[in-house]
Amino acid sequence: MNEAAIEIEINKNPKDWELMALFQQTDWAKSRTIDQVSVMLAKTDMSVCLRRSGKLLAYGRIINDGCFRGLLDDVIVDESVRGIGLGSLLMENLMQLAEPLDVLFLHARPSMLGYYVKFGFTDFDGITMVRR
Ligand SMILES: CC(C)(COP(=O)(O)OP(=O)(O)OC[C@H]1O[C@@H](n2cnc3c(N)ncnc32)[C@H](O)[C@@H]1OP(=O)(O)O)[C@@H](O)C(=O)NCCC(=O)NCCS
């Protein structure tokens, strides 16, 4: 990958319509509406965007309280450019952003374990629960 051509944006929200294009490539976010995504972006202050020639290629965010807790969420690389290292570049930048936080959680499919272990995530000694 030619990393020099990749622009890294920290804590700068993408446009809602740009993010919709990435969300539509996932099974968990494809039904989000543009109005919901606008609300989400207005409350998001920790995020990384990767772009090439201005085009949004990857996104990830950390829902957080700035000090104690964070939740890594919506880690996505555009399907046209997967497998060339952008996911790692995205995670490296997200992990730098997370440094002030005591604990960073994430929720992922078991098949993603290997991806996140590389960036220091381990099994949690406890339980996580979800209420929908
Ligand atoms: C997961 C995702 C972000 C990885 O992005 P990517 O640009 O393809 O990743 P990279 O090319 O930087 O690969 C980084 C490493 O992760 C590994 N990897 C990539 N996808 C993986 C997966 N699904 N499971 C396990 N490891 C994976 C690669 O083999 C590579 O390993 P290496 O460093 O030993 O060579 C991308 O596939 C994606 O957007 N998937 C759809 C959305 C998604 O599932 N996000 C995660 C939600 S929990």
The ligand as an SDF file (V2000), in Angstrom:
LIG
                    3D

 48 50  0  0  0  0  0  0  0  0999 V2000
  -12.1160   -6.0050    9.5000 C   0  0  0  0  0  0  0  0  0  0  0  0
  -11.6330   -4.9480    8.5450 C   0  0  0  0  0  0  0  0  0  0  0  0
  -11.7690   -3.5770    9.1860 C   0  0  0  0  0  0  0  0  0  0  0  0
  -10.1450   -5.2110    8.2490 C   0  0  0  0  0  0  0  0  0  0  0  0
   -9.6820   -4.2110    7.3700 O   0  0  0  0  0  0  0  0  0  0  0  0
   -8.5330   -4.5220    6.2840 P   0  0  0  0  0  0  0  0  0  0  0  0
   -8.1210   -3.2280    5.6660 O   0  0  0  0  0  0  0  0  0  0  0  0
   -8.9720   -5.5960    5.3830 O   0  0  0  0  0  0  0  0  0  0  0  0
   -7.3750   -5.0560    7.2500 O   0  0  0  0  0  0  0  0  0  0  0  0
   -5.8110   -5.1030    6.9620 P   0  0  0  0  0  0  0  0  0  0  0  0
   -5.5720   -5.2770    5.4860 O   0  0  0  0  0  0  0  0  0  0  0  0
   -5.1550   -3.9340    7.6070 O   0  0  0  0  0  0  0  0  0  0  0  0
   -5.4230   -6.4170    7.7220 O   0  0  0  0  0  0  0  0  0  0  0  0
   -4.9270   -6.3350    9.0180 C   0  0  0  0  0  0  0  0  0  0  0  0
   -4.7260   -7.6910    9.5770 C   0  0  0  0  0  0  0  0  0  0  0  0
   -5.9890   -8.1840   10.0470 O   0  0  0  0  0  0  0  0  0  0  0  0
   -6.2570   -9.4400    9.4450 C   0  0  0  0  0  0  0  0  0  0  0  0
   -7.6880   -9.5040    9.1880 N   0  0  0  0  0  0  0  0  0  0  0  0
   -8.3940   -8.7990    8.2980 C   0  0  0  0  0  0  0  0  0  0  0  0
   -9.6930   -9.1160    8.3580 N   0  0  0  0  0  0  0  0  0  0  0  0
   -9.8050  -10.0720    9.3340 C   0  0  0  0  0  0  0  0  0  0  0  0
  -10.8750  -10.7990    9.8560 C   0  0  0  0  0  0  0  0  0  0  0  0
  -12.1230  -10.6640    9.4050 N   0  0  0  0  0  0  0  0  0  0  0  0
  -10.6080  -11.6890   10.8520 N   0  0  0  0  0  0  0  0  0  0  0  0
   -9.3490  -11.8570   11.3130 C   0  0  0  0  0  0  0  0  0  0  0  0
   -8.2820  -11.1720   10.8450 N   0  0  0  0  0  0  0  0  0  0  0  0
   -8.5150  -10.2980    9.8620 C   0  0  0  0  0  0  0  0  0  0  0  0
   -5.4470   -9.4530    8.1640 C   0  0  0  0  0  0  0  0  0  0  0  0
   -5.1650  -10.7720    7.7630 O   0  0  0  0  0  0  0  0  0  0  0  0
   -4.1960   -8.7060    8.5840 C   0  0  0  0  0  0  0  0  0  0  0  0
   -3.3350   -9.5790    9.2940 O   0  0  0  0  0  0  0  0  0  0  0  0
   -1.7320   -9.4410    9.1730 P   0  0  0  0  0  0  0  0  0  0  0  0
   -1.4160   -8.0830    9.7470 O   0  0  0  0  0  0  0  0  0  0  0  0
   -1.2220  -10.5610   10.0290 O   0  0  0  0  0  0  0  0  0  0  0  0
   -1.4220   -9.5550    7.7360 O   0  0  0  0  0  0  0  0  0  0  0  0
  -12.3840   -5.0140    7.1870 C   0  0  0  0  0  0  0  0  0  0  0  0
  -12.3180   -6.3300    6.6930 O   0  0  0  0  0  0  0  0  0  0  0  0
  -13.8440   -4.5940    7.2860 C   0  0  0  0  0  0  0  0  0  0  0  0
  -14.1660   -3.4190    7.1930 O   0  0  0  0  0  0  0  0  0  0  0  0
  -14.7590   -5.5760    7.4440 N   0  0  0  0  0  0  0  0  0  0  0  0
  -16.2000   -5.2840    7.4710 C   0  0  0  0  0  0  0  0  0  0  0  0
  -16.5750   -4.5390    8.7200 C   0  0  0  0  0  0  0  0  0  0  0  0
  -16.1910   -5.3250    9.9670 C   0  0  0  0  0  0  0  0  0  0  0  0
  -16.4480   -6.5170   10.0640 O   0  0  0  0  0  0  0  0  0  0  0  0
  -15.5690   -4.5950   10.9210 N   0  0  0  0  0  0  0  0  0  0  0  0
  -15.2110   -5.1700   12.1810 C   0  0  0  0  0  0  0  0  0  0  0  0
  -16.3800   -5.1010   13.1070 C   0  0  0  0  0  0  0  0  0  0  0  0
  -16.0800   -5.9470   14.6470 S   0  0  0  0  0  0  0  0  0  0  0  0
  1  2  1  0
  2  3  1  0
  2  4  1  0
  2 36  1  0
  4  5  1  0
  5  6  1  0
  6  7  2  0
  6  8  1  0
  6  9  1  0
  9 10  1  0
 10 11  2  0
 10 12  1  0
 10 13  1  0
 13 14  1  0
 14 15  1  0
 15 16  1  0
 15 30  1  0
 16 17  1  0
 17 18  1  0
 17 28  1  0
 18 19  1  0
 18 27  1  0
 19 20  2  0
 20 21  1  0
 21 22  1  0
 21 27  2  0
 22 23  1  0
 22 24  2  0
 24 25  1  0
 25 26  2  0
 26 27  1  0
 28 29  1  0
 28 30  1  0
 30 31  1  0
 31 32  1  0
 32 33  2  0
 32 34  1  0
 32 35  1  0
 36 37  1  0
 36 38  1  0
 38 39  2  0
 38 40  1  0
 40 41  1  0
 41 42  1  0
 42 43  1  0
 43 44  2  0
 43 45  1  0
 45 46  1  0
 46 47  1  0
 47 48  1  0
M  END
$$$$
